Amino acid sequence: MTEPRDLASRVGDKAGRKLHARRNKSPGVWFGLGMMGIIGWSVVVPTLLGTALGIWLDARLPDSAHSWTLALLVAGLVLGCANAWHWVAKEDRRIREDEPADEAGAPE
């Protein structure tokens, strides 16, 4: 049989989590779609800019031994992925800072 003190603390923890959830409403579907859009654009824009610059350089330097288009496309993609990683890590930190300390691993 569970101790009354243990039961009271578990009920108190659950009530605290419910109050926290009511105060801090979780973002809805539109927020998630918006974040996917931001992350997508943060990858697409540098990739397209790198590709456009590479095409322009290849047109201006036709005797180049290397393809500027391919090199700058890859550079833009890497930069965009790093940018997306930054956005996701920042949002993850914000979410972890907002949740109560006792919520992680609390028994139901």
CORQUI-V25050 format. One record per pair of residues at least 12 apart in sequence whose ideal C-beta (glycine too) atoms are under 6 Angstrom apart, sorted by the first residue. I is the first residue (numbers start at 0). GAP is how many residues later the second one is. If there is no record, write none. Layout:
I	GAP
I	GAP
//
This chain:
12	89
12	93
16	86
19	80
38	45
38	48
41	38
41	41
41	42
42	37
42	41
45	30
45	33
45	34
46	29
46	30
46	33
48	27
49	22
49	23
49	25
49	26
50	22
52	19
53	14
53	15
53	18
54	14
//
